[in-house]
């Protein structure tokens, strides 16, 4: 049996970085100005979100992690760099694009319930200069890492051309690329080692309703063939994970009652990346 304990692989994460911002308070009255709750904010907290959550998971597992991404020239970018430095992640590969707004998602929580969320971000595609800089830095650094993880949150970092160029450059030096995909057009992920869509995402990408093992087999096979994946994988929530290379295998999960399932895909990507890197 392969042991992962005590291992510290070098992993490169590329993706959409963001901040998850929480305002914690209590609510005891309704506003006289409008039929809305008045929340008395007691405290606030900020944590890494998006690809940053993948990084947090990898650091918790014991990996050495670097990150490539594009940030805006804004206060949120400054805050995000501080959060990365707090967990000893180098920010030398981060690129600043003038006029871009780094993603920050703010949630107001009262009595353990989310009252509202408001976002500030740019989600349009990064410009050609930023794409070229990412690819240049990636090709120079790729040999230093055991595996590459792409965390796509649909915020503009992964243009079709850039994503294909990253996968091609990694394949040339035999580095595996694992991707948490976004959207319904998976053609930009062609030739990756594996993707980690959940059942809903896989259904949308393949146009196959996954209702049973037969339709699951059809969808997971189609993903592998259409996108030339080394391994095809679909996460099945409390039912576990389905994997297809030459045969379909389903590994069940032990269901646990949790408060919040947000970030489950990030954890799958980080765990698989860590294990494969080892």
C-alpha positions in Angstrom: 0.0 0.0 0.0 1.2 3.5 -0.8 1.4 5.8 2.2 0.8 9.5 1.8 1.7 10.4 5.4 4.7 12.6 5.7 4.8 13.3 2.0 5.3 16.9 0.7 5.0 17.0 -3.1 5.4 20.2 -5.1 2.1 21.2 -6.7 1.3 24.1 -9.0 -2.3 25.6 -8.9 -3.6 27.8 -11.6 -7.0 29.3 -11.3 -9.5 31.9 -10.3 -8.6 33.3 -6.9 -11.2 35.0 -4.8 -11.9 36.1 -1.2 -14.9 34.7 0.8 -15.9 37.5 3.1 -18.2 37.0 6.1 -20.1 39.5 8.2 -21.4 37.8 11.3 -24.2 39.3 13.4 -27.7 39.0 14.9 -31.1 40.2 13.8 -33.8 41.3 16.2 -35.9 43.7 14.1 -37.2 44.6 10.7 -36.2 47.9 9.1 -38.9 50.7 9.1 -37.6 51.8 5.7 -38.3 48.5 3.9 -39.4 44.9 4.8 -35.9 43.7 5.3 -33.9 42.4 8.3 -31.6 44.7 10.2 -28.4 42.8 11.1 -26.2 44.1 13.9 -22.7 43.0 12.7 -20.6 41.7 15.6 -17.5 40.4 13.6 -16.2 39.8 10.2 -13.8 37.3 8.6 -12.0 36.7 5.3 -10.8 33.4 3.9 -9.3 32.3 0.5 -12.0 31.1 -1.9 -12.1 29.7 -5.4 -8.7 28.3 -6.4 -7.5 29.6 -3.0 -9.6 26.9 -1.3 -7.8 24.3 -3.3 -4.5 25.8 -2.1 -5.8 25.7 1.5 -6.7 22.0 1.2 -3.2 21.2 -0.3 -1.4 23.0 2.5 -3.5 21.1 5.1 -2.4 17.8 3.4 1.2 18.9 3.6 2.0 19.9 0.0 4.3 22.6 -1.1 2.2 24.9 -3.2 2.7 27.7 -5.7 0.0 29.6 -7.6 -0.4 31.4 -10.9 -3.4 33.7 -11.4 -4.4 37.2 -12.5 -5.6 39.8 -10.0 -6.8 43.3 -10.4 -5.2 46.5 -9.3 -7.5 46.8 -6.3 -7.7 46.6 -2.5 -9.1 43.1 -2.7 -5.9 42.0 -4.5 -3.8 43.3 -1.6 -6.0 41.5 0.9 -5.8 38.3 -1.1 -2.0 38.4 -1.2 -1.9 38.8 2.6 -4.1 35.7 3.0 -1.7 33.7 0.8 1.3 34.9 2.7 -0.4 34.0 6.0 -0.2 30.3 4.9 3.3 30.6 3.4 2.3 30.6 -0.3 4.6 32.6 -2.5 2.9 35.3 -4.6 5.7 35.8 -7.2 3.7 34.2 -10.0 0.6 36.4 -9.5 -0.1 38.9 -12.4 -1.8 42.3 -12.0 -4.1 43.4 -14.8 -5.0 47.1 -14.7 -8.7 47.8 -14.4 -9.6 44.3 -13.3 -11.5 43.7 -10.1 -10.4 40.7 -8.0 -13.4 38.6 -6.9 -14.7 39.2 -3.4 -17.9 37.5 -2.3 -19.4 39.0 0.9 -22.0 37.2 2.9 -24.1 38.6 5.8 -24.9 35.8 8.4 -27.4 36.2 11.1 -28.5 33.4 13.5 -26.4 31.0 11.5 -28.3 31.8 8.3 -27.1 33.6 5.3 -29.2 36.8 4.8 -27.7 38.1 1.6 -24.6 37.8 -0.5 -23.1 40.5 -2.6 -20.2 40.2 -5.1 -17.6 42.5 -6.6 -15.6 41.1 -9.4 -14.5 41.0 -13.0 -15.6 37.9 -14.8 -14.7 38.8 -18.4 -11.7 37.0 -20.0 -8.3 38.2 -19.1 -6.5 40.1 -21.8 -3.9 38.7 -24.3 -1.0 40.2 -22.4 -2.0 38.4 -19.1 -2.5 35.1 -21.0 0.9 35.4 -22.5 2.5 36.1 -19.1 0.8 33.1 -17.5 2.0 30.8 -20.3 5.5 32.2 -20.2 5.8 31.7 -16.4 4.2 28.3 -16.6 6.6 26.9 -19.2 9.6 28.2 -17.3 8.4 26.7 -14.0 6.6 23.5 -14.9 9.5 21.1 -14.5 9.8 22.2 -10.8 6.4 20.6 -9.9 5.0 17.0 -9.6 1.5 17.8 -10.8 -0.6 20.7 -12.1 -4.1 21.6 -10.9 -6.4 23.9 -12.8 -9.3 25.3 -10.7 -11.8 26.9 -13.1 -14.5 29.1 -11.5 -15.5 30.7 -14.8 -14.1 34.1 -13.8 -12.0 34.6 -17.0 -8.6 33.2 -16.3 -9.1 30.0 -18.4 -9.7 31.2 -22.0 -9.9 28.4 -24.5 -6.5 29.1 -26.1 -4.7 29.6 -22.8 -6.1 26.4 -21.3 -5.2 24.3 -24.4 -1.7 25.9 -24.4 -1.2 25.0 -20.7 -2.3 21.4 -21.1 -0.1 21.0 -24.2 3.0 22.5 -22.5 2.5 20.2 -19.5 2.0 17.1 -21.7 5.3 17.8 -23.5 7.2 17.3 -20.2 5.0 14.5 -19.0 3.3 16.5 -16.2 -0.3 15.4 -15.3 -2.9 18.1 -15.4 -6.0 17.7 -13.3 -8.9 20.1 -13.8 -12.1 21.1 -11.9 -14.1 22.2 -14.9 -16.7 24.9 -15.4 -19.5 25.5 -17.9 -20.8 23.0 -20.5 -18.1 23.3 -23.3 -15.3 21.0 -22.2 -13.4 21.2 -25.4 -10.9 23.6 -23.9 -9.9 20.8 -21.5 -9.0 18.3 -24.3 -6.0 16.1 -23.5 -6.0 16.7 -19.8 -5.1 13.8 -17.4 -8.5 14.0 -15.8 -11.5 16.2 -15.0 -13.5 16.3 -11.8 -17.1 17.2 -12.8 -20.0 16.3 -10.5 -23.0 14.4 -11.7 -25.0 17.5 -12.7 -22.0 19.1 -14.5 -21.2 15.8 -16.4 -24.9 15.5 -17.4 -24.9 19.1 -18.8 -21.5 18.6 -20.6 -22.6 15.3 -22.2 -26.3 15.9 -22.7 -26.9 12.6 -20.9 -29.2 12.4 -18.0 -27.4 10.3 -15.4 -30.1 8.3 -13.7 -28.5 4.9 -13.2 -25.3 2.9 -13.6 -26.0 2.5 -17.4 -26.4 6.2 -18.1 -23.5 6.9 -15.8 -21.3 4.6 -17.8 -22.4 6.3 -21.1 -21.6 9.7 -19.8 -18.3 8.9 -18.2 -17.2 7.0 -21.4 -18.3 9.9 -23.6 -16.3 12.4 -21.5 -13.1 10.2 -21.9 -13.5 9.7 -25.6 -14.7 13.2 -26.6 -11.9 15.0 -24.6 -9.1 12.4 -24.9 -8.7 12.1 -21.1 -6.4 9.6 -19.6 -8.9 8.9 -16.8 -12.6 9.9 -16.8 -14.1 10.7 -13.4 -17.4 11.9 -12.1 -18.1 12.7 -8.5 -21.5 11.3 -7.2 -22.0 13.3 -4.0 -22.9 10.9 -1.1 -22.6 7.9 -3.5 -18.9 8.4 -3.9 -16.8 8.7 -7.1 -17.0 6.9 -10.5 -13.8 6.3 -12.4 -13.3 5.0 -15.9 -10.0 4.2 -17.6 -10.6 0.7 -19.2 -13.4 -0.3 -16.8 -16.0 1.6 -14.8 -15.5 1.5 -11.1 -17.5 3.2 -8.4 -15.9 3.9 -5.0 -18.6 4.6 -2.4 -18.4 7.3 0.2 -19.4 7.3 3.9 -22.0 10.0 4.1 -21.6 12.5 6.9 -23.9 15.2 8.0 -22.2 18.5 7.4 -23.2 22.2 7.9 -22.0 23.4 4.5 -21.0 21.4 1.4 -19.5 24.5 -0.4 -16.0 23.7 -1.7 -16.5 19.9 -2.0 -15.1 20.0 -5.6 -12.1 21.9 -4.4 -11.4 19.2 -1.8 -11.7 16.4 -4.4 -9.3 18.2 -6.8 -6.8 18.8 -4.0 -7.0 15.3 -2.6 -6.6 13.6 -6.0 -3.8 16.0 -7.0 -1.9 15.3 -3.7 -2.3 11.5 -4.0 -1.2 11.4 -7.7 1.7 13.7 -7.0 2.9 11.3 -4.3 
